[in-house]
Amino acid sequence: RCSQGVHVPFTFEELVAFCGILLIFWIVGKCVERLGLPALVGEILAGIAVGPHGLDIAPKPDALMMVGEFGLVLMVLEAGVEVDLASLSLVGARGVQVAFFGSLV
């Protein structure tokens, strides 16, 4: 939306809806954690449920795609930081080859 030459990407209502969706993701993640699964599983399932292939209630899908891609980058970085080098040395070169070619596919 454009107001006197200033671009406003979200209206207040859309921002509140976006925050509500994030809260839903967090709550579903916590519930799934109580079942013994990673919170990320619940958050992904909640994202599918409210996204265009589910209920389609997410505001501004293009803006959410950008936020989702940023979240994916952060998740990959976090996974890389949590790699245990000692356990990586146990699998050796074969494990590195499988991981490398798996990421190419």
trRosetta pair geometry for C-beta under 8 A, 3 or more apart (Angstrom, degrees):
i j d omega theta_ij theta_ji phi_ij phi_ji
1 7 7.6 139 78 -158 43 53
1 8 4.9 -28 73 67 94 97
1 9 8.0 169 28 -104 73 7
1 11 6.5 58 2 -65 147 89
2 5 7.0 20 -178 -94 101 12
2 6 7.1 152 -157 70 60 39
2 7 5.8 -29 -101 -99 77 59
2 8 7.3 171 -93 19 25 78
3 6 5.6 -30 70 60 76 92
3 8 5.9 17 10 -6 110 124
8 11 7.2 74 128 -82 120 50
9 60 7.5 78 163 -144 88 162
9 63 6.3 123 168 -100 120 140
10 14 4.4 -138 -161 89 90 118
10 15 4.7 108 133 -59 134 87
10 18 7.0 -49 -139 -8 149 141
10 59 7.5 85 -134 124 101 131
10 60 6.7 -93 -98 -13 87 154
10 63 7.2 176 -68 141 101 177
11 14 4.8 94 51 8 76 103
11 15 7.0 -139 93 -5 39 88
12 15 5.6 -56 -149 37 33 113
12 16 6.4 33 153 -18 66 104
13 16 5.7 -53 -148 36 32 111
13 17 6.4 33 151 -18 64 106
14 17 5.5 -52 -146 38 34 113
14 18 6.2 38 152 -22 65 104
14 59 4.3 -175 -145 156 91 156
14 60 6.1 63 -171 -14 136 114
15 18 5.6 -50 -146 34 31 114
15 19 6.5 31 154 -16 64 104
16 19 5.8 -54 -148 38 32 110
16 20 6.3 36 151 -21 64 106
17 20 5.5 -53 -148 36 32 115
17 21 6.4 34 153 -21 65 102
17 57 7.8 -134 -173 153 120 90
17 59 4.8 95 91 -17 134 130
18 21 5.7 -52 -150 33 31 111
18 22 6.6 32 151 -17 63 103
18 59 6.0 -86 -59 52 85 115
18 60 7.8 -21 -75 41 119 110
18 64 7.6 -159 -123 -85 105 100
19 22 5.6 -51 -149 36 35 113
19 23 6.4 38 150 -21 65 103
20 23 5.5 -52 -150 34 33 114
20 24 6.5 37 150 -21 65 101
21 24 5.5 -49 -150 33 35 114
21 25 6.6 40 150 -21 64 100
21 50 5.9 172 -137 136 111 164
21 57 7.7 176 -90 105 116 97
21 58 6.3 72 -115 -113 162 79
22 25 5.5 -49 -151 32 35 114
22 26 6.5 35 151 -19 65 104
23 26 5.7 -53 -149 35 33 112
23 27 6.3 32 154 -18 66 106
24 27 5.8 -56 -146 38 31 109
24 28 6.2 28 157 -16 66 108
24 46 5.9 178 130 -173 95 135
24 50 7.0 101 93 -45 147 147
25 28 6.0 -59 -146 40 27 107
25 29 6.2 31 154 -22 63 109
25 42 7.9 138 -168 120 57 84
25 43 4.7 52 -173 -136 97 86
25 46 4.9 176 -107 92 62 141
25 47 6.6 37 -107 -58 115 82
26 29 5.6 -56 -150 35 29 115
26 30 6.5 28 154 -18 64 104
26 43 7.7 27 -76 -97 32 106
27 30 5.8 -54 -150 35 32 109
27 31 6.4 31 152 -18 65 105
28 31 5.6 -53 -148 36 34 113
28 32 6.3 32 155 -18 66 106
28 42 4.3 -171 137 163 85 108
28 43 6.5 145 85 -82 105 44
28 45 6.9 -138 157 77 136 97
28 46 4.1 149 51 -60 161 133
29 32 5.9 -57 -147 38 29 108
29 33 6.4 37 151 -25 63 103
29 39 3.4 50 -179 -172 101 96
29 40 7.1 38 -129 -56 111 23
29 42 4.4 171 -96 78 40 117
29 43 4.5 12 -74 -51 111 93
29 46 7.5 -80 -42 4 74 136
30 33 5.5 -48 -150 29 34 117
30 34 6.9 38 151 -22 62 99
30 39 6.6 15 -64 -119 37 114
30 42 7.7 -107 25 83 31 158
31 34 5.8 -51 -159 28 35 113
31 35 7.2 30 145 -15 62 103
31 42 6.3 152 66 -138 82 155
32 35 5.5 -54 -158 34 42 113
32 37 4.9 -60 165 73 95 109
32 38 7.5 -5 122 88 115 34
32 39 6.0 136 72 -120 105 42
32 41 5.5 -155 162 80 149 96
32 42 3.0 -163 -5 -52 142 124
32 43 8.0 -119 30 -19 142 59
32 45 7.6 135 -75 32 146 129
33 36 7.7 79 180 -51 35 10
33 37 6.9 -107 -92 71 31 57
33 38 7.2 -1 -96 -162 76 20
33 39 4.8 -9 -57 -71 108 85
33 42 7.3 -82 -25 4 67 138
37 41 4.8 -60 150 47 122 146
37 42 7.0 128 94 -36 116 91
38 41 5.2 110 70 -9 79 97
39 42 5.8 -58 -162 40 47 109
39 43 6.1 45 145 -21 76 107
40 43 5.5 -56 -143 39 35 112
40 44 6.2 36 157 -21 68 104
40 75 7.4 104 -125 -133 136 129
41 44 6.0 -55 -150 35 27 109
41 45 6.5 24 153 -15 62 108
42 45 5.6 -56 -146 39 33 110
42 46 6.1 33 155 -19 67 106
43 46 5.7 -52 -145 37 31 111
43 47 6.3 36 152 -22 63 105
44 47 5.5 -53 -150 34 32 115
44 48 6.6 33 152 -19 64 102
45 48 5.7 -51 -150 34 34 111
45 49 6.4 36 150 -22 64 106
46 49 5.4 -53 -148 35 34 115
46 50 6.4 10 162 -1 69 107
47 50 6.5 -66 -141 46 27 92
47 51 5.6 36 160 -37 65 117
47 68 7.7 114 -156 -113 142 120
48 51 5.7 -55 -136 28 25 119
48 53 6.2 -42 -164 75 77 111
48 54 5.5 113 141 -43 57 126
49 54 4.3 164 -162 -167 26 163
49 55 6.2 25 158 -3 67 103
50 54 5.9 -9 -17 79 12 131
50 55 5.5 -30 -121 51 44 109
50 56 7.9 180 173 -33 44 9
50 57 5.2 -70 -158 55 86 95
50 58 5.4 104 136 -54 96 92
51 54 5.4 80 52 21 64 100
51 55 8.0 93 42 45 30 66
51 56 7.1 -4 133 -90 31 47
51 58 5.7 3 -108 -8 47 137
51 61 7.8 91 -153 -123 77 106
52 56 5.2 48 -126 -106 45 89
52 58 7.3 -74 -45 39 66 115
52 61 6.1 31 -51 -114 118 145
53 56 7.9 130 10 -64 16 84
58 61 5.9 89 99 -89 112 74
58 64 5.4 -17 164 -30 129 170
59 63 7.9 -13 114 55 77 120
59 64 7.6 132 78 -41 52 120
60 63 4.0 11 134 26 123 115
60 64 6.2 138 97 -18 75 89
61 64 5.5 -59 -144 42 35 112
61 65 6.3 47 154 -31 68 98
62 65 5.6 -45 -153 23 32 115
62 66 7.1 31 150 -15 60 99
63 66 5.8 -51 -159 32 38 111
63 67 6.6 35 146 -14 67 105
64 67 5.4 -52 -146 40 40 112
64 68 6.0 45 152 -24 69 105
65 68 5.5 -54 -146 37 30 114
65 69 6.4 31 155 -19 64 103
66 69 5.9 -52 -147 34 30 109
66 70 6.5 31 152 -17 62 106
67 70 5.7 -55 -151 37 32 113
67 71 6.3 35 150 -20 65 106
68 71 5.5 -53 -147 36 33 113
68 72 6.4 37 152 -23 65 102
69 72 5.5 -48 -148 31 34 115
69 73 6.7 38 151 -19 63 100
70 73 5.7 -51 -153 33 34 112
70 74 6.6 32 150 -16 64 105
71 74 5.6 -54 -148 38 34 111
71 75 6.2 37 152 -22 67 105
72 75 5.6 -52 -146 34 32 113
72 76 6.5 31 155 -17 65 104
73 76 5.9 -55 -149 36 30 109
73 77 6.4 31 153 -18 64 107
74 77 5.6 -55 -147 38 32 112
74 78 6.3 33 154 -20 66 106
75 78 5.7 -53 -147 36 30 111
75 79 6.4 32 153 -20 64 105
76 79 5.7 -52 -148 35 32 112
76 80 6.5 34 152 -19 63 105
77 80 5.7 -56 -151 36 32 112
77 81 6.5 32 153 -20 65 104
78 81 5.7 -53 -148 34 33 111
78 82 6.4 23 157 -13 65 111
79 82 6.0 -64 -147 42 30 106
79 83 7.2 53 150 -48 61 87
80 83 5.9 -28 -160 -10 38 115
83 88 6.1 38 168 -53 107 130
84 87 4.3 53 91 18 113 107
84 88 6.6 174 91 -16 56 86
85 88 5.2 -53 -144 37 37 118
85 89 6.5 42 156 -24 67 99
86 89 6.0 -52 -154 29 30 109
86 90 7.2 37 145 -25 59 100
87 90 5.4 -42 -157 21 43 119
87 91 7.3 34 152 -12 66 98
88 91 6.3 -58 -158 35 37 103
88 95 7.0 -160 -157 102 61 138
88 96 7.7 66 -177 -70 99 91
89 92 7.0 37 -179 -77 42 51
91 94 6.6 -115 162 72 79 83
91 95 2.9 41 136 -32 125 152
91 96 7.5 146 105 -28 105 64
92 95 6.0 114 59 13 49 98
92 96 7.4 -96 125 0 38 96
93 96 5.5 -56 -151 38 39 113
93 97 6.2 43 151 -23 70 103
94 97 5.7 -53 -151 34 32 113
94 98 6.5 31 153 -18 65 104
95 98 5.7 -52 -147 36 33 111
95 99 6.3 31 155 -17 65 107
96 99 5.8 -56 -147 39 31 111
96 100 6.1 32 155 -21 65 109
97 100 5.8 -56 -144 36 28 111
97 101 6.2 13 164 -5 66 110
98 101 6.4 -62 -141 45 25 99
98 102 5.8 29 158 -23 63 115
99 102 5.7 -58 -142 38 25 114
99 103 6.4 23 159 -19 62 106
100 103 6.1 -61 -154 34 26 106
100 104 6.8 27 149 -21 62 104
101 104 5.4 -46 -150 29 40 116
101 105 6.7 39 154 -20 66 100
102 105 6.0 -54 -152 32 34 108
